[in-house]
Amino acid sequence: MKITDEIVDHIAHLARLKFEGEKKVAIKKDMENIISFMAVLSELPTDNVEPLIFMSDRVNVLREDIPVETITQKEALKNAPKKDSDYFRIPKVLDK
């Protein structure tokens, strides 16, 4: 499969990215390398290979959830550039 500028532009649009100049050439080359690698993989015999669903046989291996106070509110606010009693102060992000 040949990667064209239209394919790169379409994928970039879907990913909300923009490639121009040398970056577009580089991403096009990377995509061609990926496609050629997938072609090599498709040549491997996989007739007797079971599909892999999980990476291991272990099920639900979780640690015990024990609440532990690692840092106090006072310690967290100690190095804050701006604070207001019990809270961090940050610049306004959204306009109403």
C-alpha positions as CSV (number, residue, x, y, z in Angstrom):
1,M,0.0,0.0,0.0
2,K,1.3,3.4,-1.0
3,I,0.8,6.2,1.5
4,T,-0.2,9.4,-0.3
5,D,-0.4,12.9,0.9
6,E,-4.2,12.6,0.9
7,I,-4.0,9.7,3.3
8,V,-1.6,11.6,5.6
9,D,-3.9,14.6,5.5
10,H,-7.0,12.6,6.2
11,I,-5.4,10.8,9.2
12,A,-4.0,14.0,10.4
13,H,-7.5,15.6,10.2
14,L,-9.0,12.7,12.2
15,A,-6.3,13.0,14.8
16,R,-6.6,16.8,14.8
17,L,-3.0,17.2,13.8
18,K,-1.3,19.2,11.1
19,F,1.8,18.1,9.2
20,E,3.7,20.3,6.8
21,G,7.0,20.3,5.0
22,E,9.6,17.9,6.4
23,K,7.3,16.7,9.2
24,K,4.8,15.5,6.6
25,V,7.5,13.7,4.7
26,A,8.8,12.1,7.9
27,I,5.3,10.9,9.0
28,K,4.6,9.6,5.5
29,K,7.9,7.6,5.7
30,D,7.0,6.3,9.2
31,M,3.6,5.2,8.0
32,E,5.1,3.4,5.0
33,N,7.5,1.6,7.4
34,I,4.6,0.5,9.6
35,I,2.6,-0.8,6.5
36,S,5.7,-2.7,5.3
37,F,6.2,-4.2,8.7
38,M,2.6,-5.3,8.9
39,A,3.1,-7.0,5.4
40,V,6.0,-9.0,6.8
41,L,3.9,-10.0,9.8
42,S,1.0,-11.1,7.6
43,E,3.4,-13.6,5.8
44,L,4.0,-15.5,9.1
45,P,2.2,-18.8,9.4
46,T,-0.4,-18.5,12.1
47,D,-2.7,-21.4,11.3
48,N,-2.1,-23.3,14.6
49,V,-1.8,-20.3,16.8
50,E,-4.5,-19.6,19.4
51,P,-5.7,-16.0,19.6
52,L,-4.2,-14.3,22.6
53,I,-6.9,-12.7,24.8
54,F,-4.9,-12.1,28.0
55,M,-1.2,-11.6,28.5
56,S,-1.2,-14.0,31.5
57,D,-3.3,-16.6,33.2
58,R,-3.6,-14.6,36.4
59,V,-7.0,-13.2,37.1
60,N,-7.9,-10.1,39.3
61,V,-4.5,-9.7,40.9
62,L,-5.0,-6.6,42.9
63,R,-3.4,-5.2,46.0
64,E,-5.4,-4.6,49.1
65,D,-6.9,-1.1,49.2
66,I,-5.7,0.4,52.5
67,P,-6.2,4.1,52.9
68,V,-3.0,5.9,54.0
69,E,-2.4,9.6,54.5
70,T,0.8,10.3,52.5
71,I,0.8,14.1,52.6
72,T,-1.2,16.5,54.7
73,Q,-3.1,19.4,53.3
74,K,-0.8,21.8,55.0
75,E,2.3,20.1,53.5
76,A,0.7,20.2,50.0
77,L,0.0,23.9,50.2
78,K,3.4,24.7,51.7
79,N,5.2,25.3,48.4
80,A,2.2,26.5,46.4
81,P,2.9,29.8,44.6
82,K,-0.6,31.0,45.4
83,K,-3.0,29.6,48.0
84,D,-6.2,30.7,49.6
85,S,-6.6,29.2,53.1
86,D,-7.2,25.5,52.2
87,Y,-7.0,25.7,48.4
88,F,-4.6,26.2,45.5
89,R,-5.2,29.4,43.6
90,I,-4.7,29.2,39.8
91,P,-5.3,31.6,37.0
92,K,-8.8,31.7,35.5
93,V,-9.1,29.1,32.7
94,L,-12.6,29.3,31.5
95,D,-14.6,32.4,30.6
96,K,-18.4,32.4,31.3
